[in-house]
C-alpha cells in the first residue's frame, strides 16, 4: 500500500524502438510547474534548451511559445536520435513542497534493469543530477562517475557506460552553454552527434 503522502510517477517510460541511450532524471516536479505532459516539463529546466542548442544550434528550438515546450517536436526528436527517457524514482515523498532533489525521499526506485530489458540496443545510461545517480549506482553495480564522467558496467552481456551529467535544473546555477558542453561530450562519445 502506498504511503499517503507519497507520489507515484505520473508518466510512463518513453522507450522508443532502437533507443541507444536511456536518460534518467530523478522525478518530475509537481504538475502545477509543467508546461507539457512529458519529461523535463518545467519551463525553468534547461534540458530542452540544451538539446536545442546541441542538435539545432538554437536554445529555443523546442519552445512552442514563451510558456510551453513543444511535446510533439521533442518526442519526434527523441525517436529520431534514439533517446529513451524516464526517472530513477517511481515513487517519492516530497519533504518540502518543491521539486528539489535535496528534499525528495525515494520510496520506490525504478526498476532500471527492467527498462534496459526493453531497450536491447541501448549501450549507455545517462543520469541528469546527483539524486538520479545516487539512486541508480546500486542497481547497476558500477562505480559512481564524477560529474561529466562515465563508468563502464555490464548488463545482460552488454558492455555499457553510465554517464553522469550536471543537473539541467536552473537550481544548478550554471549557464545553458556550460551545461551543454558536458552533454556534447557525452553525445559525441555515444556517436549521437
QUIDAMO-V169875 format. One record per backbone hydrogen bond with DSSP energy under -0.5 kcal/mol. CO is the residue of the C=O (numbers start at 1). NH is the residue of the N-H. E is the energy in kcal/mol with one decimal. If there is no record, write none. Layout:
BEGIN
co = (CO CO)
nh = (NH NH)
e = (E E)
END
This chain:
BEGIN
co = (3 5 7 13 14 16 20 20 21 21 22 23 24 25 26 30 31 33 36 41 42 44 46 47 48 49 50 51 52 52 52 53 58 60 62 65 68 68 69 70 71 72 73 74 75 76 77 78 78 82 82 82 84 85 86 88 90 91 91 92 93 93 96 100 101 103 103 103 104 105 105 108 108 110 111 112 113 114 115 116 119 123 124 125 126 127 128 129 130 131 132 133 136 136 137 137 143 146 149 151 153 155 158 158 160 161 161 162 163 163 164 168 169 171 172 175 176 177 178 179 179 180 181 182 183 184 185 186 187 187 188)
nh = (6 94 92 15 85 19 123 124 23 84 126 86 128 88 89 33 34 43 38 35 45 170 50 51 52 53 54 55 56 57 58 57 61 63 70 68 64 65 71 74 75 76 77 78 79 80 81 82 83 20 21 84 23 14 25 110 9 107 108 7 95 105 98 103 104 95 96 105 106 93 107 90 91 112 115 116 117 118 118 119 122 161 22 163 24 165 168 133 134 135 136 137 139 140 141 142 145 149 164 162 160 158 155 160 153 125 163 151 127 165 148 46 172 173 174 179 180 181 182 182 183 184 185 186 187 188 189 190 192 193 191)
e = (-2.3 -0.5 -2.3 -0.8 -2.5 -1.8 -2.6 -1.2 -0.6 -3.3 -3.0 -1.9 -2.0 -2.4 -1.5 -2.4 -2.1 -0.6 -1.2 -1.9 -2.5 -0.6 -2.9 -2.4 -2.0 -2.6 -2.6 -2.7 -2.0 -0.5 -1.9 -1.1 -1.8 -2.0 -2.9 -1.4 -2.6 -1.5 -1.1 -2.3 -2.8 -2.3 -2.2 -2.6 -2.3 -2.3 -2.5 -1.4 -2.7 -2.0 -1.8 -0.6 -3.0 -2.7 -1.8 -2.9 -3.0 -2.3 -2.0 -3.2 -0.7 -2.8 -2.2 -1.5 -1.7 -3.3 -0.7 -0.5 -0.6 -2.1 -0.6 -2.9 -1.4 -1.8 -1.5 -2.6 -2.0 -0.9 -0.9 -1.3 -1.8 -1.4 -2.4 -3.0 -3.6 -2.9 -0.6 -1.9 -3.0 -2.4 -1.4 -2.3 -0.9 -1.8 -1.3 -1.3 -0.8 -2.8 -2.4 -2.9 -3.2 -2.5 -2.3 -0.6 -2.2 -2.7 -0.6 -1.9 -2.8 -0.7 -3.7 -3.2 -1.4 -1.0 -2.6 -2.3 -2.8 -1.3 -0.8 -0.9 -1.6 -3.0 -1.9 -1.9 -2.9 -2.3 -2.2 -1.6 -3.0 -0.9 -1.3)
END
